[in-house]
Amino acid sequence: MRYLFIIQGEGRGHLTQAMTLERLLRENGHEVVEMLVGKSPSRRLPEFFTRNVCAPVAQFSSINFLPSHKNRKPSMVKSVLYNAFAFFRYFPSMRFLNRKIRTSGADVVVNFYEMLVGMTYMVHRIKVPQVSIGHQYLFFHKDFGIPFGHYPGHESLNLFSRISSYGAVKRLALSFRPMPDDLSGRIRVVPPLLRREVLGLRNDDGSDGPGMSRGDYILGYMLNAGFSEDVLAWHRGHPHTELRFFWDNWAEGKVKKIDDKLSFHLIDDKEFLKQMAGCRAYASTAGFESICEAMYLGKPVLMVPSHIEQEINAFDAKRSNAGVSAGRFDMDALLEFAETFSPDNHFVDWVRSAPEVFLEELTENLMF
């Protein structure tokens, strides 16, 4: 079969999921004809993505959150106003997607949480089946159980998710743990899509492989560079604890070394995974993909959500005892949690079931 991937370009997770799924499909005799990636003025497409995929890549202007003036949490007011006034700019993108879908010869469109895909299916009568993939589709699963009133704004997030998957024959909801499917929402609950390089760090029996170690440093990843203020403040009070943080701050070059114990690195997939395999603990802005990588490798996690989606990611991950959450990069909380942390071997088995599950959902069992 032939597949067309359309990917939200915000963050790292959707891109690595697409890389993993392309390899799985190709190895089983299928073809990904092209990858279309949404772009925004505040992000650049990471080199690790273009370097590792086989299909040709094209970009289109898409709807994205804009960072606040301190480049920490996305500015919701700024994002809404910007996208409302600039909405007419996205009509060419929708025409572009419609043309690509119709002329690509693809049997299936795989949508990695790109909102303009749903809107394109809404406006144009497209007959090519669409399958939407994302952890966010789990949030309106009837059994997910977001605590009422604890996460204001999640209704708007769920609306965004419904629009993004409009016209989908089914939604593949990535989950930290197995759950029953939600027939009413056309939701199939599926394992995380982790890269083979991650899976290979554990032996067949689930024990640490030769590439794994338990070092003394804390690894970190932040989507918005403004969070570096938290890291610098904690470092000044704990100068003997080594911190290695990744970000996408291209202006600072490949490495910004503060001193022998603190450094900031431009995001690079291979180097990030190497550092993840050797760290003592991991701190992040609660992106689903990197939480899953840390859980698979048995690393305790500090989650510092930067928006409502990541707040719910952190809520869900805590239910699986992956780590703790905080409003800032407080490594004291992480180190305290790490003292009693115990890895979940059931999660390893769940992740390893992904190839069989995704092949069935995208080939043998395409319709819900």
DOVEX-283942 format. One record per residue (C-alpha): residue in three letters; x, y, z negated. Coordinates in Angstrom, 3 decimals, decimal comma. Each point is the difference from the previous one (the first is absolute). Example, Ala and Ser with C-alpha at 12.3 -4.5 7.8 and 13.67 -1.06 7.14 Angstrom:
2
@res:Ala&u:12,300&v:-4,500&w:-7,800
@res:Ser&u:1,370&v:3,440&w:0,660
***
This chain:
368
@res:Met&u:0,000&v:0,000&w:0,000
@res:Arg&u:0,982&v:3,631&w:0,501
@res:Tyr&u:-0,157&v:2,560&w:-2,809
@res:Leu&u:0,176&v:3,786&w:-0,181
@res:Phe&u:1,150&v:1,384&w:-3,370
@res:Ile&u:-1,120&v:3,459&w:-1,153
@res:Ile&u:1,721&v:1,120&w:-3,203
@res:Gln&u:-0,382&v:2,816&w:-2,493
@res:Gly&u:3,472&v:1,530&w:-0,230
@res:Glu&u:-0,312&v:1,345&w:-3,557
@res:Gly&u:2,408&v:-1,748&w:-2,375
@res:Arg&u:1,874&v:-3,235&w:0,556
@res:Gly&u:-2,475&v:-2,798&w:-0,729
@res:His&u:-2,128&v:-0,009&w:3,171
@res:Leu&u:3,155&v:0,013&w:2,126
@res:Thr&u:1,625&v:-3,002&w:-1,714
@res:Gln&u:-3,316&v:-1,878&w:0,145
@res:Ala&u:-0,107&v:0,570&w:3,753
@res:Met&u:3,610&v:-1,157&w:0,371
@res:Thr&u:-0,776&v:-3,204&w:-1,907
@res:Leu&u:-3,186&v:-0,772&w:1,894
@res:Glu&u:1,626&v:0,607&w:3,381
@res:Arg&u:2,708&v:-2,548&w:-0,783
@res:Leu&u:-2,554&v:-2,543&w:-1,221
@res:Leu&u:-2,151&v:0,348&w:3,129
@res:Arg&u:2,964&v:-0,109&w:2,398
@res:Glu&u:1,418&v:-3,113&w:-1,640
@res:Asn&u:-3,334&v:-1,725&w:0,532
@res:Gly&u:-0,240&v:0,755&w:3,716
@res:His&u:-1,942&v:3,266&w:-0,088
@res:Glu&u:0,935&v:3,476&w:1,252
@res:Val&u:-0,194&v:3,479&w:-1,495
@res:Val&u:-0,264&v:2,202&w:3,096
@res:Glu&u:0,618&v:3,345&w:-1,721
@res:Met&u:0,067&v:1,769&w:-3,371
@res:Leu&u:-1,670&v:3,401&w:-0,318
@res:Val&u:1,020&v:1,913&w:-3,118
@res:Gly&u:-1,709&v:3,081&w:-1,470
@res:Lys&u:2,287&v:2,942&w:-0,693
@res:Ser&u:-0,166&v:3,249&w:-1,957
@res:Pro&u:2,177&v:3,121&w:-0,245
@res:Ser&u:1,305&v:-1,033&w:-3,456
@res:Arg&u:1,190&v:-3,545&w:0,881
@res:Arg&u:2,499&v:-1,649&w:2,338
@res:Leu&u:-0,268&v:-3,543&w:1,296
@res:Pro&u:2,678&v:-1,967&w:-1,910
@res:Glu&u:2,850&v:-1,430&w:2,015
@res:Phe&u:-0,357&v:-3,403&w:-1,662
@res:Phe&u:-3,407&v:-0,371&w:1,699
@res:Thr&u:1,013&v:0,862&w:3,557
@res:Arg&u:3,147&v:-2,098&w:-0,412
@res:Asn&u:-1,810&v:-3,160&w:-1,094
@res:Val&u:-3,145&v:-0,259&w:2,136
@res:Cys&u:-0,070&v:-1,557&w:3,460
@res:Ala&u:-3,096&v:1,673&w:1,460
@res:Pro&u:0,279&v:3,486&w:1,529
@res:Val&u:-0,934&v:2,791&w:-2,423
@res:Ala&u:-1,969&v:3,176&w:0,733
@res:Gln&u:-1,222&v:2,704&w:-2,402
@res:Phe&u:-3,084&v:2,187&w:-0,175
@res:Ser&u:-1,086&v:2,877&w:-2,247
@res:Ser&u:-2,037&v:-1,268&w:-2,936
@res:Ile&u:-1,717&v:1,017&w:-3,220
@res:Asn&u:2,393&v:0,058&w:-2,946
@res:Phe&u:0,277&v:1,443&w:-3,487
@res:Leu&u:2,191&v:3,070&w:-0,311
@res:Pro&u:2,441&v:0,281&w:-2,929
@res:Ser&u:-0,466&v:2,676&w:-2,655
@res:His&u:2,356&v:2,964&w:-0,223
@res:Lys&u:2,149&v:-1,979&w:-2,453
@res:Asn&u:-0,067&v:-3,061&w:2,317
@res:Arg&u:-1,354&v:-2,301&w:-2,683
@res:Lys&u:-3,650&v:-0,979&w:0,262
@res:Pro&u:-1,874&v:0,631&w:3,267
@res:Ser&u:-1,963&v:3,226&w:-0,040
@res:Met&u:-3,613&v:-1,092&w:0,447
@res:Val&u:-1,276&v:3,548&w:0,596
@res:Lys&u:2,746&v:0,748&w:2,512
@res:Ser&u:-0,519&v:-3,372&w:1,724
@res:Val&u:-3,775&v:0,399&w:0,298
@res:Leu&u:0,247&v:3,579&w:1,302
@res:Tyr&u:2,801&v:-0,811&w:2,403
@res:Asn&u:-1,724&v:-3,048&w:1,459
@res:Ala&u:-3,388&v:1,747&w:0,175
@res:Phe&u:1,391&v:2,945&w:1,974
@res:Ala&u:2,281&v:-2,204&w:2,070
@res:Phe&u:-2,521&v:-2,737&w:0,652
@res:Phe&u:-0,407&v:0,971&w:3,654
@res:Arg&u:3,681&v:-0,913&w:0,408
@res:Tyr&u:-0,829&v:-3,645&w:-0,623
@res:Phe&u:-2,406&v:-0,364&w:2,947
@res:Pro&u:2,941&v:-0,507&w:2,381
@res:Ser&u:1,295&v:-2,685&w:-2,375
@res:Met&u:-3,371&v:-1,773&w:0,092
@res:Arg&u:-0,014&v:0,160&w:3,806
@res:Phe&u:3,563&v:-1,336&w:-0,055
@res:Leu&u:-0,991&v:-2,933&w:-2,240
@res:Asn&u:-3,073&v:-0,751&w:2,110
@res:Arg&u:2,096&v:-0,069&w:3,172
@res:Lys&u:2,692&v:-2,168&w:-1,572
@res:Ile&u:-2,522&v:-2,505&w:-1,372
@res:Arg&u:-1,781&v:-0,304&w:3,356
@res:Thr&u:3,121&v:-0,262&w:2,180
@res:Ser&u:2,338&v:-2,021&w:-2,235
@res:Gly&u:-1,548&v:-3,348&w:0,830
@res:Ala&u:-0,116&v:-0,775&w:-3,719
@res:Asp&u:-2,441&v:-2,633&w:-1,226
@res:Val&u:-0,019&v:1,460&w:-3,517
@res:Val&u:0,744&v:3,388&w:-1,556
@res:Val&u:1,650&v:-0,287&w:-3,422
@res:Asn&u:-0,549&v:3,187&w:-1,991
@res:Phe&u:2,373&v:0,700&w:-2,904
@res:Tyr&u:-2,245&v:2,525&w:-1,782
@res:Glu&u:0,081&v:2,707&w:2,678
@res:Met&u:-3,149&v:2,133&w:-0,333
@res:Leu&u:-0,046&v:1,108&w:3,633
@res:Val&u:-0,478&v:-3,604&w:1,097
@res:Gly&u:-3,370&v:-0,185&w:-1,737
@res:Met&u:-0,961&v:3,398&w:1,384
@res:Thr&u:1,024&v:-1,074&w:3,513
@res:Tyr&u:-2,201&v:-3,098&w:-0,291
@res:Met&u:-2,773&v:2,253&w:-1,303
@res:Val&u:0,156&v:2,399&w:2,947
@res:His&u:0,863&v:-2,386&w:2,825
@res:Arg&u:-1,704&v:-3,297&w:0,743
@res:Ile&u:2,998&v:-2,295&w:-0,288
@res:Lys&u:-0,577&v:-3,730&w:0,374
@res:Val&u:3,489&v:-1,185&w:-1,020
@res:Pro&u:-0,308&v:-1,562&w:-3,502
@res:Gln&u:1,664&v:1,980&w:-2,777
@res:Val&u:1,366&v:-1,493&w:-3,233
@res:Ser&u:0,877&v:2,478&w:-2,769
@res:Ile&u:2,727&v:-0,796&w:-2,547
@res:Gly&u:0,647&v:1,802&w:-3,293
@res:His&u:0,025&v:-0,326&w:-3,773
@res:Gln&u:-2,477&v:2,892&w:-0,104
@res:Tyr&u:-2,825&v:-2,199&w:1,341
@res:Leu&u:0,131&v:-1,949&w:-3,245
@res:Phe&u:-1,130&v:3,096&w:-1,920
@res:Phe&u:-3,601&v:-0,326&w:1,214
@res:His&u:-0,101&v:-3,772&w:-0,428
@res:Lys&u:-3,025&v:-0,759&w:-2,172
@res:Asp&u:2,166&v:-1,780&w:-2,606
@res:Phe&u:2,936&v:2,448&w:-0,152
@res:Gly&u:-1,385&v:1,917&w:-2,969
@res:Ile&u:1,414&v:3,530&w:-0,046
@res:Pro&u:-0,887&v:1,394&w:-3,488
@res:Phe&u:-2,847&v:2,465&w:0,443
@res:Gly&u:1,123&v:3,593&w:-0,542
@res:His&u:3,696&v:-0,834&w:-0,457
@res:Tyr&u:1,037&v:0,762&w:3,577
@res:Pro&u:-1,922&v:2,995&w:1,338
@res:Gly&u:0,390&v:0,230&w:3,729
@res:His&u:0,026&v:-3,717&w:0,702
@res:Glu&u:-3,383&v:0,324&w:1,736
@res:Ser&u:1,596&v:2,365&w:2,528
@res:Leu&u:2,885&v:-2,440&w:0,446
@res:Asn&u:-2,467&v:-2,827&w:0,646
@res:Leu&u:-1,781&v:2,180&w:2,565
@res:Phe&u:3,348&v:0,605&w:1,717
@res:Ser&u:0,569&v:-3,781&w:0,015
@res:Arg&u:-3,436&v:-0,693&w:1,477
@res:Ile&u:0,548&v:2,564&w:2,757
@res:Ser&u:3,479&v:-1,351&w:0,773
@res:Ser&u:-1,435&v:-3,502&w:0,490
@res:Tyr&u:-3,148&v:1,023&w:1,889
@res:Gly&u:-0,698&v:-2,544&w:2,729
@res:Ala&u:2,295&v:-2,637&w:-1,546
@res:Val&u:-1,149&v:-3,600&w:0,302
@res:Lys&u:1,522&v:-0,507&w:-3,459
@res:Arg&u:2,187&v:1,654&w:-2,597
@res:Leu&u:3,031&v:-1,868&w:-1,318
@res:Ala&u:0,432&v:1,283&w:-3,562
@res:Leu&u:3,556&v:-0,509&w:-1,270
@res:Ser&u:-0,102&v:-1,027&w:-3,653
@res:Phe&u:2,339&v:-0,646&w:-2,924
@res:Arg&u:-1,968&v:-3,201&w:-0,745
@res:Pro&u:-2,585&v:-2,313&w:1,609
@res:Met&u:-3,642&v:1,103&w:-0,132
@res:Pro&u:-3,182&v:-1,228&w:1,705
@res:Asp&u:-0,850&v:1,644&w:3,325
@res:Asp&u:-2,663&v:2,716&w:0,003
@res:Leu&u:-2,435&v:-0,983&w:2,720
@res:Ser&u:-2,078&v:3,169&w:-0,341
@res:Gly&u:3,020&v:2,190&w:0,770
@res:Arg&u:1,536&v:-2,318&w:2,617
@res:Ile&u:3,042&v:-0,216&w:-2,282
@res:Arg&u:2,453&v:-2,891&w:0,072
@res:Val&u:2,408&v:0,022&w:-2,951
@res:Val&u:3,508&v:-0,819&w:1,233
@res:Pro&u:3,547&v:-0,145&w:-1,447
@res:Pro&u:2,537&v:2,830&w:0,410
@res:Leu&u:1,999&v:0,036&w:3,237
@res:Leu&u:3,590&v:-0,056&w:-1,255
@res:Arg&u:2,973&v:-0,152&w:2,314
@res:Arg&u:1,933&v:-3,221&w:0,495
@res:Glu&u:3,091&v:1,710&w:-1,423
@res:Val&u:-1,894&v:0,454&w:-3,274
@res:Leu&u:-1,337&v:-3,558&w:-0,032
@res:Gly&u:3,481&v:-1,388&w:0,598
@res:Leu&u:1,296&v:1,426&w:-3,275
@res:Arg&u:-1,796&v:-2,760&w:-1,914
@res:Asn&u:0,647&v:-3,734&w:0,266
@res:Asp&u:-2,721&v:-2,488&w:0,979
@res:Asp&u:-0,646&v:-0,770&w:-3,667
@res:Gly&u:-0,547&v:3,705&w:-0,753
@res:Ser&u:3,326&v:0,501&w:-1,783
@res:Asp&u:2,407&v:2,830&w:0,825
@res:Gly&u:1,918&v:-0,540&w:3,226
@res:Pro&u:3,695&v:0,835&w:0,590
@res:Gly&u:-0,886&v:3,583&w:1,017
@res:Met&u:-1,676&v:0,744&w:-3,330
@res:Ser&u:1,555&v:1,388&w:-3,163
@res:Arg&u:-1,033&v:1,910&w:-3,130
@res:Gly&u:2,140&v:3,115&w:-0,070
@res:Asp&u:0,023&v:2,877&w:-2,481
@res:Tyr&u:-1,264&v:2,756&w:2,306
@res:Ile&u:-3,542&v:1,241&w:0,627
@res:Leu&u:-1,111&v:0,196&w:3,620
@res:Gly&u:-2,546&v:2,607&w:1,086
@res:Tyr&u:-2,017&v:1,154&w:2,998
@res:Met&u:-1,908&v:3,251&w:0,343
@res:Leu&u:-2,109&v:1,021&w:2,974
@res:Asn&u:0,185&v:3,718&w:-0,854
@res:Ala&u:3,402&v:1,459&w:-0,896
@res:Gly&u:-1,444&v:2,351&w:-2,632
@res:Phe&u:-0,062&v:-2,887&w:-2,474
@res:Ser&u:3,799&v:0,206&w:-0,095
@res:Glu&u:-0,417&v:2,698&w:-2,679
@res:Asp&u:-1,321&v:-2,683&w:-2,383
@res:Val&u:2,892&v:-2,300&w:0,802
@res:Leu&u:2,595&v:2,733&w:-0,529
@res:Ala&u:-1,570&v:0,980&w:-3,324
@res:Trp&u:0,028&v:-3,594&w:-1,300
@res:His&u:3,557&v:-0,499&w:1,244
@res:Arg&u:1,249&v:3,016&w:-1,956
@res:Gly&u:-1,240&v:-1,635&w:-3,193
@res:His&u:1,272&v:-3,495&w:0,951
@res:Pro&u:3,222&v:0,567&w:1,939
@res:His&u:1,295&v:-3,559&w:-0,505
@res:Thr&u:-2,931&v:-1,806&w:1,701
@res:Glu&u:0,552&v:-0,441&w:3,725
@res:Leu&u:-2,830&v:1,137&w:2,311
@res:Arg&u:-0,121&v:-0,640&w:3,748
@res:Phe&u:-2,945&v:1,676&w:1,728
@res:Phe&u:-1,206&v:-0,134&w:3,596
@res:Trp&u:-2,010&v:2,760&w:1,689
@res:Asp&u:-0,710&v:1,371&w:3,488
@res:Asn&u:1,670&v:3,385&w:-0,532
@res:Trp&u:1,842&v:0,200&w:3,324
@res:Ala&u:1,410&v:3,448&w:-0,784
@res:Glu&u:2,291&v:-1,484&w:-2,668
@res:Gly&u:1,677&v:-2,531&w:2,312
@res:Lys&u:0,455&v:-3,716&w:-0,591
@res:Val&u:1,209&v:0,273&w:-3,593
@res:Lys&u:-0,213&v:2,807&w:-2,548
@res:Lys&u:2,257&v:-0,940&w:-2,896
@res:Ile&u:-0,635&v:1,950&w:-3,193
@res:Asp&u:2,686&v:-1,820&w:-1,997
@res:Asp&u:1,238&v:-3,560&w:-0,590
@res:Lys&u:-3,328&v:-1,043&w:-1,544
@res:Leu&u:-2,617&v:1,719&w:2,191
@res:Ser&u:-0,350&v:-0,024&w:3,771
@res:Phe&u:-2,782&v:0,644&w:2,530
@res:His&u:0,004&v:-2,005&w:3,242
@res:Leu&u:-1,839&v:0,521&w:3,270
@res:Ile&u:-2,455&v:-2,870&w:0,367
@res:Asp&u:1,573&v:-2,948&w:1,817
@res:Asp&u:-1,812&v:-3,318&w:-0,081
@res:Lys&u:2,985&v:-2,349&w:-0,223
@res:Glu&u:1,822&v:2,036&w:-2,617
@res:Phe&u:-3,188&v:0,508&w:-2,007
@res:Leu&u:-0,651&v:-3,750&w:-0,113
@res:Lys&u:3,607&v:-0,718&w:-0,986
@res:Gln&u:-0,316&v:2,445&w:-2,893
@res:Met&u:-3,406&v:-1,420&w:-0,982
@res:Ala&u:1,483&v:-3,509&w:-0,190
@res:Gly&u:2,680&v:1,135&w:-2,430
@res:Cys&u:-1,799&v:2,497&w:-2,232
@res:Arg&u:-1,078&v:-0,366&w:-3,610
@res:Ala&u:-3,329&v:1,782&w:0,540
@res:Tyr&u:-1,815&v:2,044&w:2,634
@res:Ala&u:-1,724&v:3,425&w:-0,113
@res:Ser&u:-2,226&v:1,275&w:2,799
@res:Thr&u:-2,946&v:2,188&w:0,964
@res:Ala&u:-2,234&v:-3,121&w:-0,032
@res:Gly&u:-0,088&v:-0,923&w:3,674
@res:Phe&u:-1,552&v:-3,450&w:0,422
@res:Glu&u:2,776&v:-1,507&w:2,111
@res:Ser&u:2,952&v:0,762&w:-2,267
@res:Ile&u:-1,952&v:-1,091&w:-3,105
@res:Cys&u:-0,559&v:-3,354&w:1,710
@res:Glu&u:3,689&v:-0,307&w:0,881
@res:Ala&u:0,957&v:0,672&w:-3,607
@res:Met&u:-2,589&v:-2,504&w:-1,284
@res:Tyr&u:1,264&v:-2,670&w:2,402
@res:Leu&u:3,584&v:0,573&w:-1,133
@res:Gly&u:-0,984&v:-0,013&w:-3,670
@res:Lys&u:0,864&v:3,648&w:-0,709
@res:Pro&u:-1,968&v:2,077&w:-2,556
@res:Val&u:-1,528&v:3,133&w:1,500
@res:Leu&u:-0,669&v:3,593&w:-1,065
@res:Met&u:-2,780&v:1,528&w:2,113
@res:Val&u:-0,351&v:3,789&w:0,325
@res:Pro&u:-3,057&v:0,515&w:2,233
@res:Ser&u:0,045&v:3,042&w:2,271
@res:His&u:-3,654&v:-0,187&w:1,147
@res:Ile&u:-3,274&v:-1,856&w:-0,652
@res:Glu&u:0,871&v:-3,010&w:2,136
@res:Gln&u:3,208&v:-0,585&w:-1,924
@res:Glu&u:-1,802&v:0,520&w:-3,307
@res:Ile&u:-2,255&v:-2,943&w:0,881
@res:Asn&u:3,022&v:-1,999&w:1,213
@res:Ala&u:1,549&v:0,523&w:-3,443
@res:Phe&u:-3,253&v:-0,969&w:-1,759
@res:Asp&u:-0,175&v:-3,207&w:2,044
@res:Ala&u:3,698&v:-0,853&w:-0,412
@res:Lys&u:-0,208&v:0,417&w:-3,779
@res:Arg&u:-2,781&v:-2,622&w:-0,028
@res:Ser&u:2,550&v:-2,364&w:1,513
@res:Asn&u:2,590&v:1,009&w:-2,651
@res:Ala&u:2,314&v:1,449&w:2,633
@res:Gly&u:0,970&v:3,009&w:-2,067
@res:Val&u:-1,013&v:3,264&w:-1,637
@res:Ser&u:-1,178&v:3,327&w:1,400
@res:Ala&u:0,797&v:3,584&w:-0,995
@res:Gly&u:-0,512&v:3,562&w:1,190
@res:Arg&u:3,732&v:0,516&w:0,571
@res:Phe&u:3,164&v:-2,030&w:0,507
@res:Asp&u:0,416&v:-0,989&w:-3,651
@res:Met&u:2,569&v:-2,788&w:0,094
@res:Asp&u:-0,305&v:-0,469&w:-3,774
@res:Ala&u:-3,452&v:-1,504&w:0,562
@res:Leu&u:1,389&v:-2,264&w:2,712
@res:Leu&u:2,908&v:-1,270&w:-2,092
@res:Glu&u:-2,306&v:-0,656&w:-2,948
@res:Phe&u:-2,348&v:-2,027&w:2,224
@res:Ala&u:2,946&v:-1,898&w:1,501
@res:Glu&u:0,934&v:-1,375&w:-3,426
@res:Thr&u:-3,104&v:-2,214&w:-0,111
@res:Phe&u:-0,708&v:-0,375&w:3,741
@res:Ser&u:-0,570&v:-3,503&w:1,402
@res:Pro&u:-0,192&v:-0,577&w:3,798
@res:Asp&u:-3,153&v:-1,541&w:1,494
@res:Asn&u:0,874&v:-3,132&w:1,988
@res:His&u:-3,601&v:-0,333&w:1,226
@res:Phe&u:0,538&v:3,223&w:1,939
@res:Val&u:2,929&v:-1,607&w:1,832
@res:Asp&u:-2,253&v:-2,852&w:1,171
@res:Trp&u:-2,725&v:2,463&w:1,050
@res:Val&u:2,454&v:2,026&w:2,106
@res:Arg&u:1,390&v:-3,118&w:1,667
@res:Ser&u:-3,460&v:-0,983&w:1,226
@res:Ala&u:-0,179&v:3,146&w:2,185
@res:Pro&u:1,221&v:-1,410&w:3,361
@res:Glu&u:-2,619&v:-2,732&w:0,092
@res:Val&u:-2,753&v:2,373&w:-1,150
@res:Phe&u:0,770&v:2,767&w:2,528
@res:Leu&u:0,377&v:-2,355&w:2,946
@res:Glu&u:-3,401&v:-1,467&w:-0,778
@res:Glu&u:-1,640&v:3,410&w:-0,426
@res:Leu&u:1,495&v:1,477&w:3,189
@res:Thr&u:-0,235&v:-3,000&w:2,323
@res:Glu&u:-2,262&v:-2,869&w:-1,048
@res:Asn&u:-2,463&v:1,929&w:-2,140
@res:Leu&u:-0,091&v:3,383&w:1,698
@res:Met&u:-3,629&v:0,905&w:-0,656
@res:Phe&u:-1,278&v:0,335&w:-3,570
***
